[in-house]
Amino acid sequence: MVRLHEKTESEAVEALKRAAMKLFAERGVDGVTVREIAAAAGQRNHGAVGYHFGSKADLIRALIVDGAKLINDRRNAALDALEASGETLTLEDVLGIIVYPSVDLTPEGEEECYNRFIVLFSMTHRALFMEALGGQWNSGFKRCLEHLRGFMGHLPRAKQTERIVFLESYLGSVLAAREARLADTSRAHPTWSRPAILQHLVATMVAIVRAP
């Protein structure tokens, strides 16, 4: 009975997270109530968010950390594997490690929402976003940045930093746009549904780094 209860509670938590992520991605955190999250998750108890997370803000923090930790773990694993291989990392390798771990964050068949959620939230609630991260879950990104600077010797340090800021904004906006188009089932989106679209994204980021 204890195992059954724990499994049911775990499933309820995951359902609330999935429902909240989708609603937040579509409408922003301020446009969604905890009652709506509970209803979308199939919870008859409107206080389910408070019961499982404590507050809406705590639920938001959990969503941010879940995605950030998964992306960070993937980036570090990819870097570890490439560095252990003894092969020289190319610029395409480094940018690919920035891009590819940021997609397919949900189980197969479920709508991707994390990039839309995080881009919108970080623009409107920057302080809470940074507080939730707490200076963690970005070690893989920092490692990538060190490699990136090695390909920016044609630029002074300050300009390198500006390029990195551009890359971050570009990455987030493109991945968020991709998620939004793929979530629209009213018509086909041949450009965004092609697997090669992410490879093209990497190629354009390469151009940003190499631009004079």
PyMOL commands that set and color helices and strands:
alter all, ss='L'
color gray80, all
select helices_A, chain A and resi 2-27+29-31+34-40+48-53+56-85+91-102+114-124+126-133+139-150+157-183+190-193+196-210
alter helices_A, ss='H'
color red, helices_A
deselect
rebuild
show_as cartoon
